[in-house]
């Protein structure tokens, strides 16, 4: 295979995939998931894939515009291309970041395929296993939390993340205490509040609950723009705080370091693989640790390549809450609670594009015409 020089084609699709069975998160019932996925093709024939949650955003339009800025461009300078595609001024950068994120991931995936190596090898592998942190919290009751937590501990998982309600302290207290009581010694849990509170005072009762039950972390107590409130809360809290999954750039992540002990980096949301590499350096420089946000087959590679990543989050397939996993060519390899480093080429994002086509609601193909 020849050395790739240009990005020749981009295919963008919006896909709505029904869940095999509905799941509940708080009062909301989730029956389907919407994604935007991207496939880039290089002039040597290599293909690269990326995907992200739609979440009610115009992500399809943003990803399509970002792809227009990639098609026909050279692959030789990834970071320069990523930064130029974001736009020259702050306004388009804030809008374009998720679309450029997908383009950057897909380009890295294509280059890994062209080179015949997995992403972790291209980044510099330092270990071949990393702890996996499964997520629970769909349809929670104290009984469900205890049962699911104990079952995951029996399978060798050493950290479990619980999504809490955030609006009903009495209910959350029962659920968290049931989980804590069900876990054997040496198995920890973290709490995800999903931006439930608007002030440190409002968050304080749940912060005390986290402290009293020995939580490993409290994630997203406030919105990412409220990092000053997080810093205020952290001053009176023993439990480490997690922030970062919706940072729009490195400057926003730097602000969040004021209130966070653990950074939640997300390549699909905040600037692609180039952004995560910069975020890992920032974490190391500021004595933080990192737990990447979702999309475990992609983010696992950073765990194999950098010791600042302590664990990888995963929505396990049996939950049925993230159906894009059914279309991955190379799902996670899990052994004794750890993710095991893949030896297949790519960034862990390769999709069965033909099978996924049955769920497409919008699509576009952009091509580069040689001069």
C-alpha angles and dihedrals in degrees: 000000000000124000111273117243110166141027104240106175140021124191117192126188139174111215128191111197121187118225116242087235129005118259128205126225108184107308094339123097114209115206101162142014126223120209138175114218132187135200120194123192124202127210091257090059096256116143130208131192139202137167140182142181116276093209094178093300125125087250094144092059092043093049091048092052091047090051090053087060091052103044111095093016127123119258093213099095110037099174094046090051092047093051095045092048090055089065135249100271136046097255099063092037092061090050099041101046098096093046093048088047090061092046092050093049092047092049093051089048091051092048091050089052090048091051093043095234138109119253094250090059091051089050093045117269116234100168139009101221136048130183115262121219113203120205126230130175107102110125092356127192126155089258093050092047092052094045096046094042093051092047092052091048089052089056092057102261111146100190127041126186119216121199107215131203096241094199104066112054095183092053093044091049091055093047096046094046091048091053093046092051093049097053120090122232112288096029114107134193135207129203127228115201097181095221093303100155138060101199142025089247092056092047095046099090091054090044089056089049090054091050095045094050097044098245115187091222145343111228128206100349088166138016116286091250089058094067090134089061089049089053090051091050092046092057091069099034130089094192113086117247125228123209138154114075094116100038109141094208145347093279090058090048090051089056091050090055086074090068104024135080093181123042121216105210119191119187092193095054109033111039112310131259092325090059093049091052089053091045092053090054090049091051092051093047091050097042094247129138126224136227108178118224118252125301091092098184088062101036095046088077091067090054091056091047103043131038091208085078104083101180142354123236117228136182096211117229094240090067089064090210098119106044095175084082089072089067098049114115092211116032123191120290107221125191126172093339095312133106110234122219113256120227096202117105121262144046097287093260102101110134134198090246095184093053092045091055090079088072100044119129098172134012142172135183121208121192137187116231111210114236 
